[in-house]
Amino acid sequence: MPELPEVERARQTLHRHCINKEISWVRAADDPIVFPEKRGYALAHMLKGKRVLDTGRRGKLFWLALSDNLLLLLHFGMTGDIHVSGEPQTRYRKNTTDEDVDSGAWPPLYTKLEIEFGRSLAIAFSDPRRLGRIRVFAGAAQECPLVKKLGFDPIIDPPLPDQFSASLRARRSPVKALLLRQDFSAGVGNWIADEVLYQSKIHPAQPACTLSDAQAHVLLEQIRNVCTTAVEANAESERFPASWLFHHRWAKAGRKSVVPAMPSGQHIEFVTVAGRTSAIVPDVQVLVPSDVAPSDTEVEDDDEERMPPPPPATLRKPTVRRKFRLKRDATPE
């Protein structure tokens, strides 16, 4: 699923293409799951004619700041994606089985929201599993409850080392569970947390309050380093450093006879921490015994990611452009 680097890439894409452009036409699916509030013609009517003034992001939540003090808030969930007409596919995990996606057909498969800026530019939000969310908010981003409930962003406003150490000392939960809490470290998901803990030489099940100040400072440094490096690489995994655990952990999904290992020969193992599968290198990440009774042993890194997938009937290809174009004149003005 997309984490902070992939979401930042999407924000940059929207910023590059949409700033100072006026929305000329909108198609929003009448889907109460993806659109918990405004949807369909009501949302289309609200957005039409608005100008994109800016873009923003905090953690995995990103948005378009529109004229009339309106925010269009977007969250990818597990399988959401942003597309730009005429641009090559930049999916974080390219789906080679969907011929329509690979062929550049427009609108993309599973489109939930499509916005046009004149006849030369269109953007689309697609989501096959309907776990993403699209909302609107009247007001500034710093006033939005969805933004305010998020913790520090490793790129935007990382805490000071002493503040970070103090926050760890107050928590008995496994450090992996804490990193996945979006009200603690916004934007950190499963693979980032595993990479950060490997680079910090910390076991994911280690109670947060048992880490020394020195370990806490290294952990914060690696949170910033991993997120910054991935963003600078435009979330293109082939450009991530060769020393990262990221490149070698996925062997678990391959042949059962293959034991995943680092280039040094150190084996990679998989343990369950906070209800999530964690990749670790036991030779590097040693669980230090302590008398601390753990708490919050299971945590979800996003409240909306664990919803059950929709029934197959909801995963239809959207109506082709030429058919729903005929409804333009029926959109309320």
Secondary structure in CASP SS format (residue, H / E / C, confidence):
PFRMAT SS
TARGET T0000
AUTHOR 0000-0000-0000
METHOD secondary structure of the structure
MODEL  1
M C 1.00
P C 1.00
E C 1.00
L H 1.00
P H 1.00
E H 1.00
V H 1.00
E H 1.00
R H 1.00
A H 1.00
R H 1.00
Q H 1.00
T H 1.00
L H 1.00
H H 1.00
R H 1.00
H H 1.00
C H 1.00
I C 1.00
N C 1.00
K C 1.00
E E 1.00
I C 1.00
S C 1.00
W E 1.00
V E 1.00
R E 1.00
A E 1.00
A C 1.00
D C 1.00
D C 1.00
P C 1.00
I C 1.00
V C 1.00
F C 1.00
P C 1.00
E C 1.00
K C 1.00
R C 1.00
G H 1.00
Y H 1.00
A H 1.00
L H 1.00
A H 1.00
H H 1.00
M H 1.00
L H 1.00
K C 1.00
G C 1.00
K C 1.00
R E 1.00
V E 1.00
L E 1.00
D E 1.00
T E 1.00
G E 1.00
R E 1.00
R E 1.00
G C 1.00
K C 1.00
L E 1.00
F E 1.00
W E 1.00
L E 1.00
A E 1.00
L E 1.00
S C 1.00
D C 1.00
N C 1.00
L E 1.00
L E 1.00
L E 1.00
L E 1.00
L E 1.00
H E 1.00
F C 1.00
G C 1.00
M C 1.00
T C 1.00
G C 1.00
D E 1.00
I E 1.00
H E 1.00
V E 1.00
S C 1.00
G C 1.00
E C 1.00
P C 1.00
Q C 1.00
T C 1.00
R C 1.00
Y C 1.00
R C 1.00
K C 1.00
N C 1.00
T C 1.00
T C 1.00
D C 1.00
E H 1.00
D H 1.00
V H 1.00
D H 1.00
S C 1.00
G C 1.00
A C 1.00
W C 1.00
P C 1.00
P C 1.00
L C 1.00
Y C 1.00
T E 1.00
K E 1.00
L E 1.00
E E 1.00
I E 1.00
E E 1.00
F E 1.00
G C 1.00
R C 1.00
S C 1.00
L E 1.00
A E 1.00
I E 1.00
A E 1.00
F E 1.00
S E 1.00
D C 1.00
P C 1.00
R C 1.00
R C 1.00
L C 1.00
G C 1.00
R E 1.00
I E 1.00
R E 1.00
V E 1.00
F E 1.00
A E 1.00
G C 1.00
A C 1.00
A H 1.00
Q H 1.00
E H 1.00
C C 1.00
P H 1.00
L H 1.00
V H 1.00
K H 1.00
K C 1.00
L C 1.00
G C 1.00
F E 1.00
D C 1.00
P C 1.00
I C 1.00
I C 1.00
D C 1.00
P C 1.00
P C 1.00
L C 1.00
P H 1.00
D H 1.00
Q H 1.00
F H 1.00
S H 1.00
A H 1.00
S H 1.00
L H 1.00
R H 1.00
A C 1.00
R C 1.00
R C 1.00
S C 1.00
P E 1.00
V H 1.00
K H 1.00
A H 1.00
L H 1.00
L H 1.00
L H 1.00
R C 1.00
Q C 1.00
D C 1.00
F C 1.00
S E 1.00
A C 1.00
G C 1.00
V C 1.00
G C 1.00
N H 1.00
W H 1.00
I H 1.00
A H 1.00
D H 1.00
E H 1.00
V H 1.00
L H 1.00
Y H 1.00
Q H 1.00
S H 1.00
K C 1.00
I C 1.00
H C 1.00
P C 1.00
A C 1.00
Q C 1.00
P E 1.00
A H 1.00
C H 1.00
T H 1.00
L C 1.00
S C 1.00
D H 1.00
A H 1.00
Q H 1.00
A H 1.00
H H 1.00
V H 1.00
L H 1.00
L H 1.00
E H 1.00
Q H 1.00
I H 1.00
R H 1.00
N H 1.00
V H 1.00
C H 1.00
T H 1.00
T H 1.00
A H 1.00
V H 1.00
E H 1.00
A C 1.00
N C 1.00
A C 1.00
E C 1.00
S H 1.00
E H 1.00
R H 1.00
F C 1.00
P C 1.00
A C 1.00
S C 1.00
W C 1.00
L C 1.00
F H 1.00
H H 1.00
H H 1.00
R H 1.00
W H 1.00
A H 1.00
K H 1.00
A H 1.00
G C 1.00
R C 1.00
K C 1.00
S C 1.00
V C 1.00
V C 1.00
P C 1.00
A E 1.00
M C 1.00
P C 1.00
S C 1.00
G C 1.00
Q C 1.00
H E 1.00
I C 1.00
E E 1.00
F E 1.00
V E 1.00
T E 1.00
V E 1.00
A E 1.00
G C 1.00
R E 1.00
T E 1.00
S E 1.00
A E 1.00
I E 1.00
V C 1.00
P C 1.00
D C 1.00
V C 1.00
Q C 1.00
V C 1.00
L C 1.00
V C 1.00
P C 1.00
S C 1.00
D C 1.00
V C 1.00
A C 1.00
P C 1.00
S C 1.00
D C 1.00
T C 1.00
E E 1.00
V C 1.00
E C 1.00
D C 1.00
D C 1.00
D C 1.00
E C 1.00
E C 1.00
R C 1.00
M C 1.00
P C 1.00
P C 1.00
P C 1.00
P C 1.00
P H 1.00
A H 1.00
T H 1.00
L C 1.00
R C 1.00
K C 1.00
P C 1.00
T C 1.00
V C 1.00
R H 1.00
R H 1.00
K H 1.00
F H 1.00
R H 1.00
L H 1.00
K H 1.00
R H 1.00
D H 1.00
A H 1.00
T C 1.00
P C 1.00
E C 1.00
END
